[in-house]
């Protein structure tokens, strides 16, 4: 069993050496034998865009049909569709606590979000939790664009991020967040640095 652990460590070091760029590395999800969960490994070199994917998904309000989930939208596979007249929401788990100072989004569909609020919290991951004041409100610039639109936020430390979509281009609040296949793209990202991490420090983030 120990040889399996050694092999995983060697693979991590090789991945770090191959994928190093601009002082930071993202290896993605690496899982060892059942005795030890390695999780995702990230070497932190100051603040940067996290690169939000379905690995950061926690929960959401709902979706339309099997393929049109927020998880697939976060991976750039399909748009997130939700055919309900309500405030749509999506909660993300960043794995560790970040000091967040900026977000970005984009959507180019028929029912893009046109009024978005963002919340950050260190421990809350449920829709019924007390999130406090939004770090930014009334985002109106993420529609009709395939290019990232960056939004400065109130700096806040947190592990969980909640996206609330108050209104969409559709009069009945139907949501289409992203773009349809084959031109789909990722829809959301967060900018920040791991709290308390020194530049170049390797952080183990367990998503398993």
TILUMGU-151819 format. One record per residue (C-alpha): x, y, z. Coordinates in steps of 0.02 Angstrom, whole numbers, plus 50000, padded with zeros to 5 digits. Example, Ala and Ser with C-alpha at 12.3 -4.5 7.8 and 13.67 -1.06 7.14 Angstrom:
<nodes>
<<50615 49775 50390>>
<<50684 49947 50357>>
</nodes>
This chain:
<nodes>
<<50000 50000 50000>>
<<50142 50120 50040>>
<<50209 50097 49863>>
<<50044 50160 49794>>
<<50062 50317 49900>>
<<50240 50342 49840>>
<<50181 50323 49660>>
<<50046 50455 49686>>
<<50173 50576 49761>>
<<50290 50548 49613>>
<<50146 50581 49491>>
<<50102 50742 49583>>
<<50283 50802 49574>>
<<50293 50759 49390>>
<<50130 50851 49356>>
<<50196 51003 49449>>
<<50354 51005 49346>>
<<50261 50983 49181>>
<<50116 51101 49213>>
<<50208 51243 49299>>
<<50166 51411 49223>>
<<50176 51590 49283>>
<<50214 51534 49460>>
<<50056 51433 49488>>
<<49996 51256 49451>>
<<49828 51170 49435>>
<<49832 50980 49425>>
<<49647 50944 49439>>
<<49580 50797 49538>>
<<49704 50663 49592>>
<<49642 50519 49699>>
<<49750 50390 49787>>
<<49705 50220 49859>>
<<49561 50206 49981>>
<<49673 50238 50131>>
<<49722 50415 50082>>
<<49623 50543 49983>>
<<49741 50664 49897>>
<<49606 50768 49813>>
<<49650 50915 49702>>
<<49820 50996 49720>>
<<49852 51180 49690>>
<<50011 51280 49715>>
<<49968 51457 49763>>
<<50069 51606 49704>>
<<49962 51755 49753>>
<<49787 51795 49693>>
<<49725 51721 49529>>
<<49569 51659 49442>>
<<49522 51493 49523>>
<<49453 51410 49366>>
<<49280 51358 49427>>
<<49218 51189 49362>>
<<49089 51058 49413>>
<<49216 51000 49545>>
<<49165 51155 49643>>
<<48977 51121 49630>>
<<48879 51109 49793>>
<<48692 51132 49756>>
<<48568 51228 49649>>
<<48384 51272 49631>>
<<48346 51158 49485>>
<<48371 51128 49299>>
<<48278 51080 49140>>
<<48315 50910 49061>>
<<48463 50799 49101>>
<<48602 50887 49005>>
<<48564 51067 49050>>
<<48632 51068 49227>>
<<48742 51200 49308>>
<<48877 51067 49325>>
<<48885 51048 49136>>
<<48879 51236 49115>>
<<49025 51257 49235>>
<<49122 51132 49128>>
<<49077 51222 48966>>
<<48975 51079 48895>>
<<48796 51147 48892>>
<<48705 51300 48958>>
<<48614 51291 49124>>
<<48427 51294 49090>>
<<48291 51317 49221>>
<<48110 51342 49168>>
<<48037 51408 49332>>
<<47980 51585 49375>>
<<48087 51613 49530>>
<<48255 51678 49589>>
<<48379 51550 49523>>
<<48528 51506 49632>>
<<48688 51405 49627>>
<<48806 51369 49772>>
<<48990 51328 49747>>
<<49116 51250 49867>>
<<49292 51314 49836>>
<<49367 51178 49946>>
<<49464 51298 50057>>
<<49441 51478 50116>>
<<49488 51611 49989>>
<<49500 51799 50004>>
<<49384 51843 49859>>
<<49394 52012 49772>>
<<49321 51985 49598>>
<<49206 51874 49495>>
<<49173 51855 49310>>
<<49033 51783 49205>>
<<48964 51770 49028>>
<<48812 51707 48938>>
<<48751 51708 48758>>
<<48583 51621 48752>>
<<48401 51669 48733>>
<<48364 51695 48919>>
<<48528 51762 48989>>
<<48538 51824 49170>>
<<48517 52014 49179>>
<<48516 52043 49368>>
<<48640 51943 49473>>
<<48694 51952 49655>>
<<48847 51863 49728>>
<<48866 51806 49908>>
<<49018 51734 49999>>
<<49022 51642 50166>>
<<49154 51542 50262>>
<<49040 51401 50321>>
<<48864 51415 50247>>
<<48824 51298 50102>>
<<48635 51288 50108>>
<<48507 51402 50029>>
<<48426 51427 50200>>
<<48587 51483 50281>>
<<48624 51661 50334>>
<<48738 51728 50197>>
<<48746 51910 50253>>
<<48762 52055 50133>>
<<48804 52019 49952>>
<<48982 52058 49897>>
<<48910 52130 49736>>
<<48733 52160 49674>>
<<48636 52200 49516>>
<<48761 52131 49390>>
<<48683 52176 49222>>
<<48826 52146 49101>>
<<48839 51957 49085>>
<<48711 51939 48945>>
<<48737 51928 48757>>
<<48925 51900 48768>>
<<49047 51757 48747>>
<<49187 51860 48826>>
<<49218 51864 49013>>
<<49148 52017 49102>>
<<49241 52049 49265>>
<<49156 52126 49417>>
<<49248 52193 49570>>
<<49172 52137 49734>>
<<49185 52187 49915>>
<<49336 52089 49979>>
<<49277 51945 50085>>
<<49348 51781 50149>>
<<49244 51627 50117>>
<<49238 51448 50056>>
<<49062 51451 49985>>
<<48998 51563 49844>>
<<48814 51586 49804>>
<<48754 51654 49636>>
<<48578 51726 49640>>
<<48495 51766 49474>>
<<48355 51888 49510>>
<<48298 51915 49331>>
<<48331 51854 49153>>
<<48299 51914 48976>>
<<48140 51810 48976>>
<<47985 51896 49044>>
<<47938 51740 49142>>
<<48115 51724 49218>>
<<48160 51567 49121>>
<<48349 51547 49132>>
<<48478 51502 48999>>
<<48652 51531 49071>>
<<48793 51493 48948>>
<<48787 51448 48764>>
<<48721 51299 48667>>
<<48829 51159 48596>>
<<48945 51159 48498>>
<<48998 51334 48551>>
<<48969 51313 48738>>
<<49088 51392 48862>>
<<49114 51400 49049>>
<<49001 51527 49135>>
<<49076 51586 49299>>
<<49240 51610 49389>>
<<49308 51682 49552>>
<<49467 51782 49584>>
<<49559 51769 49749>>
<<49697 51689 49850>>
<<49694 51552 49980>>
<<49686 51631 50152>>
<<49851 51619 50244>>
<<49943 51535 50100>>
<<50118 51595 50060>>
<<50170 51622 49880>>
<<50218 51456 49802>>
<<50146 51351 49944>>
<<50064 51189 49890>>
<<49886 51174 49954>>
<<49794 51006 49960>>
<<49609 51028 49924>>
<<49503 50873 49953>>
<<49347 50860 49843>>
<<49316 50674 49880>>
</nodes>
